[in-house]
Amino acid sequence: MNNRFYIDTYGNDDDAYDKAYKFALKLAKEDNNIKNIIFLVASKNNTGWLDRLYGDSAVKQLFKGIKKGNLLLKIETIRTYSKSYSNATDIVIACGLNSKEIFNVEDYRNVEYIIAIPWLKELTQSWITTKNPSVLNVSEDDIIEETENENPKPSLIIQEAFRELTNTINTSTGISHHMDNARAKTCVKTLHKYEPELNSDLICSYLVNELGWEVRHSNDVRKLIDTMNNGKYFMGGDKTGLQNHYKRWKNNIA
């Protein structure tokens, strides 16, 4: 089952926050490993939805943590929520966060589920495209129905290029090593030159969902792609022979 979800809404949709909380309780009931439900907010001042739903007093208690049976309910901010190296125990309800803020916790080992409630959908679109979360549709009788979409993919040549890159680098460290970094830059330079479109969201989605990259490592590739798409350049990678790489990838998929 996909363990990433979002509610297709925007703005002050208090009902969406209540439904997300109830869905989190449902997930926790079905998964005995879950110990915490985290309301993740941008800052301590971004709790308006929760204030209206549960009242100021309850929100103050949530910052300290409230026990509900075997579960701990807690509000955390992007700054206070920290990575744990324990087994996954948390459901994170991302309250009006943008893609960058959600990506910050994507690779936390303690995070098992993420339920995102966008403030503006376009600010969350990059995460939605990359992780392809299930959409939680709330029907009139308060039943939440889960739907999944097929992961969007880049062109076959782009897929082949990044399969080859994945097979030649140490994916546990991404492209941090100088040789792996040079390979990635050569790959991006080549594709930017010969492919009609290089969509960083689609490529990161492919890296994460199909090739098993960690989100933080895929974002290093995203930065290279976005740099070139914005008409800028970066140092490193091959300067010549790019056509040979492209021909090889093309021949491999023929």
N, C-alpha and C positions, 0 to 999 in steps of 0.2 A: 504494500500500500504506500502511496505517496505520503510522506510525512510533512509536506509543506502545503499550506492552505492560505487562501485569502478570500475576503468578502468583497464583491464587486460594488463598491460604494465610494463615497467621498464626503468630505466636510463633516458637519456635526450630526452624524448618524448614531445617536445614542443607542438605538435598538441593536445596531450591528455589534456594539461592544458587549451588550448583554448576551447576544446570541453566541458570540465568540467565547465568552466565559462558560456558557452552558455546554458548548461543544468541547471545550477543554476539559470540563468535568467528565463528559462522556468518554473522551480519550483516556483520561486517567483511570476511569473505572475499568476500561478494557485492557489497560497496560499496567501491570502491577509494579513495573520498574519506576513509574513516575512518582516523584516525591514533591515536586514544586510546580506551581503554576505562577509564572512571572508575568506581570503587566510591565512591559518594557516601554518607557517613555523617554522623550528627548531630554527633558529636564524636570526638576521638581515642580516647575510652574505649568507643565503640560499635563494636567490631570483633570481638565474640565469635564470630560465625558464621565469619568469615574465619580467626580464630585456630584454630578447631577443624578447618576444612577444609584449611588450607595450612600451619599452624604459626606460632609466634611469629616466627621468623627471617624467613620469607617476608613476613609482614605488615609487619615493620619495613622491609624492602626496598621493599614496595609504597608506603609513604609517600614514599619517595625516587623511585620509578618503576623499573619493570623492563621491559626491551625484549624483545619476543617477535616476531622477524622485523621487519616494518615498523611494528608496533604498539607503543605505550607503554601499559603497565598501571600504574595509579596509584590510590592511595586519596586522596580529598580530603574535607574536611569542608565543611559548609555555609558556614563562615566563610572557608575558604581557597580554595574553588573560585570563580573569578572569570569574569566575562563577557569574551568575546573578540569582536572585530569582524571576525575572519577568517571564511572560509566554514566551514560546518558540518563538523566533523571528529570529534566525540565521540559515543560511546555511553555513556550514564550509567545505571549500575545503582543505583537508589535503594534503599539498604539500610535497611529498617525506618523510612522517613521518613513523616511525616504530610503531609496535603495542602498545608498552608502551605509546608512546606519544599520540596516538589516544585515548587509554583507559583513559588517563588523563582528556579528555573533554567529554567522553561518557555520564556521568551522569549530566552534566551541564543542568540545567532546561531551559536555554535560547537556547539550541541547538536543532533544530528540524530535520535538515537533515545533514548528513555527506557524502561527496563525496571524496573518498580516491584515490590518484594517487601514487602507490608505487614507491620507488626508486629501491629496490630489493624486489621482491614479497615474498621471504622467511622471510624477516624482518616484513612483514605485515600479514603473514599467520595466526598468532595466532588471530588477530582481525577478519580476514576474516572467520575463522572457528567458532569463538565465535558468531559473529553477523550475519553471513550468508548474506552479502549484495547482492543486485542485481548487476549484471554485466552490465555495460554500453558498448555495442558494437557499435563502430562507423563505419557505412557503407561508401561505396565510395561516395554516394550522400549526405554525411554529415547529415544523419538522425541517431539519437541515439536511439537504440532499447534497451528496458529494459527487462532483463530476470531474472527469479528467480529460485533458486534451493531449494529443500526441505531441511529443517534443518537436519544436521547429528545428530544421537543420539547414546549414549553409550548403553551397553547391558541392557536388561530388569531388571536384578537384580540391576545394578547401578542406573537405573532410580527409582526403588522402594526405594532404600536406601536413595536417595536424596529427594524423595517425602516425606518420613517419617521425614527426618531431617528438611525439610521446614515446615512441620506441627507442629514441636515441638520447633521451635526457634522463636525469634522475628525478622522477616525478615527485618523490618525497620532499624535495627541496625546490621544486618548480624550476624557474629559470634564474636562480640566484647565482649559480656557478658561472664564471665568466665564459666558459665554452658553451654551456647550455644557453646562456643569454645571447651569445653571438648567433647560435643556430636559430633561436626564436626570431631575432631581428632579421636574419636573412630570409626566413620563412615569410614574415610579415611584409618585408620590402618586395619580395617576389610577387606575392598575391596582390599587393596594392598596385603593382605595376601592370599585371596582366589580367586580373579579374575585374569584371565590371562593377562589382560592389563588395565591400568588406564591412559587414555588419558586426560590430563587436559584441552586441547582445546575443546574436545567433551563434557566433563562434564560442563565446563563453558558455552558452547553454550546451553546446556540443561537447566542449571540453569537460564540463562538470557531469553532465548526465550520461554521456556515451563513453567518454574516455577516462572517467574516474578522477579527474583533477579536483583538488581542493579549491574552494572558491577564491581564497586569498591568492593562490598561485595563478588561477585563470585571470584574476584582475590585473596581474602584471602584464599579461598578454593584451588585455583590454587597453591598458595605457599606451602600449606601442601602437595598436591599431588606431586608437582615437587621435594620437599625435599625428599620424600620417593623414588621417581623414580630415584633420583640421588644417592641413597645408603646412605642417611643420615637419621637422626631421629629427633624427636621433643619431648619435654616434654609435658605431659598431655594426657588425654583420658584414657580409660580402657586398662589395660594390660592383663586381662584374660577375658574369656567368649566371645571372639570375634566370635567363631564359632556359638554361639547361635544367635547372630545378623544376621549372614549370612543365617542360616537356616530359620529364621523368614522371611527375605526378599524373600528367595526362595519359601517358602510356600505361601506367599502372592500373588505371580504371577502364581502359579500353577493352 
